[in-house]
Amino acid sequence: MNRLKSALIWLALPLMVAAWLLFGSPAMEPEAPPEAEGDKVPRYSLKGVEWTRLNQQGQRDFTATAESADYYDDESARYEQLKVNVLGISKTPWNLTSPNGEAPPHERRISMRGPVNVEGAWPDGEPVTLQMAQLWVDPDKRQLQTNEGVQFESTSRKGKSKGLQADWEKQTVQLLGDVRMEYVPKPQSR
């Protein structure tokens, strides 16, 4: 009987060690992935986002869509595949698109990051396309602004400038500096 007890103890001892290693060892517990420094975890994420802002008269001021939007505790946001439509000069809609965008903490303006493509019209109604690396959209001031290089092209003119500021309420567009423009004369009718 003593031999049987000794044999059972010697058999049970390796089983207990194996069970402890498998289930009780802290080294065997899965570790949480380390959070990279500077990475923020969004408070919530949305897919297929659409929003519209109305002016004081109840008319559409601007609309925007994004494939996804991540909102953070500091009130900042990040957007993917961002599209914004504002009322441009001559009351022609300006369509702005970019692969990425973000709203800084505690601000309502959005930084679209590039390439940013803009389709709009000159004051005479002629369609124009613009491209830049970054563009700020400020819905409170109703302005578009960049200090980055801007390239633009339409049927009768093309060129580039260092920076742009547009006000969709006042219906103005300013090319800020180092403006280079080529004009294509329109044929005269007889």
Disulfide bonds with the S-S distance in Angstrom:
none
